[in-house]
Amino acid sequence: MMRIGIDVGGTNTDAALLGDTGEVLAAVKSPTTADVTSGVAGAITALGAAETSAVMIGTTHFVNALVEASRLEPVAAVRLGLPATAALPPMVDWPARLREAVRGRSYLCHGGHEYDGTPISDLDHEELKRVAADIAARGLRSVAISSVFSPVSAEFELRAAEILAAELGPEVHVSLSHEIGRVGLLARENATIVNAALRPLAERTVGAFEDALKAAGIVAPLFLSQNDGTLMDVRQAQRYPVATFASGPTNSMRGAAFLSGLADCAVVDIGGTTTDVGILVGGFPREASGEAELAGVRTNFRIPDVLSLGIGGGSLIAPDGSAGPRSVGYRLTEEALVFGGPTLTATDLAVAAGYAEIGDPSLVAHLDPRAALAAIAERIAETVDRMRISAAPLPVVAVGGGSVLIPDGLPGFDEVHRPGHFAVANAVGAAIAQVGGEVDQVFSGAREVMLDGARDEAVSRAERAGARTGSVRIVEVEEIPLAYLPGGATRVRVKAVGDLDLEKINA
């Protein structure tokens, strides 16, 4: 199965063509365009792929929209939990600028469950009909429904969605929290509101990607990369845009594992402006264990545990030799000394040290880069050290176009790998992505019965998502006893992944 992997970044769109056995047949970098379509189409055309079985895309469009507080749809936030949960309204902890961009109206309604599935109060149909009438009067088209402990019992969210959809009609988008976040109410509700605000943008962006494939003459299924390194089809992507937020770092880490052959390592992904550091466990990024803050909003959906550092290939070098966080970014080929520009950048230091052959080395021959590059290596090594959880030896894989800044060894990390095609590891990671299924619920009862049920459900979810039957394996099991709850309650999270089954998808 020949596959095309694409990573659409803020500066560059990277693309890679992988053959039947996983070898990288071609790789390109091209400028990202404002209209998305022409940039992606241009990258695909440059690959020279006449035929392909599937196209996988990772994108930063949706997280950028949240960070910029632009292109967001006002949301009707419906919370089911009365008479509980009234003290803290939806979006109470959001930054003011973002809250104003997203908030349409908040509604507190009856419903919700306790941790063991016992209802807090019954769903009030007439109450929800009054809410629907107000939503319609305000002209809101995106609705986020959250319910107390809905990951334990999704009954009320599903029933509320049916009532609101019947009243509002099919043109209104509805996002349900049990499909998006984990147990904690406020963080799960936040993630659901963000998802609802992005639904119209997701439809437009996915449509642009499909147009790009047509423009490039490619007839193949299209998938988008998720935060956990697995795939979702375009219809899922339109429904759950928040699931793509961290696809860039995740694809880089998965690509690093594939290109280096290392399943357990630290990955240092250096771009033009920042360095992202994460840990691979069994070939997949270690996920953040708790809540993740995005643009000042606390969420609790699946996201890799990544530390970012303001150092990249375009970082400005200060008179004292320190690098970043300011960067010339996409203007590197205009501003850097090696390209005849006026600005001393980290790339100039790498060329002067002989780490890279970029531009005209004679323009930086007068530089002594040793102290500044040593300081960069030290800061990156400190960041990697912060991510490790033991003193055991940890190999480091360096990827991204800016990874030429790292020498063959880092302080405290003698084993540094820079695999072939390291500059497009993100596109390779998108191309090799598998299909996943996850269970994250609170259970009570016998431990083995509980775990077996969670494993079976995770496998079933992966297969329903398009994984080939028989290829699915369990890659992560996490148990968290909830001592403060009676009845031996335990939070169980199980993740399963499998190979993409195109016949199942096409059927």
Buried (B, 14 or more C-beta within 10 A) or exposed (E): EBBBBBBBBBBBBBBBBBEEEEEBEBBBBBEBBEEBBBBBBBBBBBBEBEEBEBBBBBBBBBBBBBEEBEBBBBBBBBBBBBEBBEEEEBBEEBEEEBBEBBBBBBBBBBBBBBBBEEBBBEBBEEBBEBBBEEBBEEEBBBBBBBBBBBBBBBBBBBBBBEBBBEBBEEEBBBBBBBBBBBBBBBBBBBBBBBBBBBBBBBBEBBBBBBBBBEBBEBEBBBBBBBBBBBBBBBEBBBBBBBBBBBBBBBBBBBBBBBBBEBEBBBBBBBBBBBBBBBBBBEBBBBBBEEBBEBBBBBBBBBBBBBEBBBBBBBBBBEEEBBBBBEBBBBBBBEBBBBBEBEBBBBBBBBBBBEBBEBBEBEBBEEBEBEEBBEBBBEBBBBBBBEBBEEEEEBBBBBBBBBBBBBBEEBBBBEBBBBBEBBBBBBBBBBBBBBBBBBBBBBBBEEEEEBBEBBBEBBBBBBBEBBBBEEBBBBBBBEBEEBEEBEEBBBBBBBBBBBBBBBEBBEE
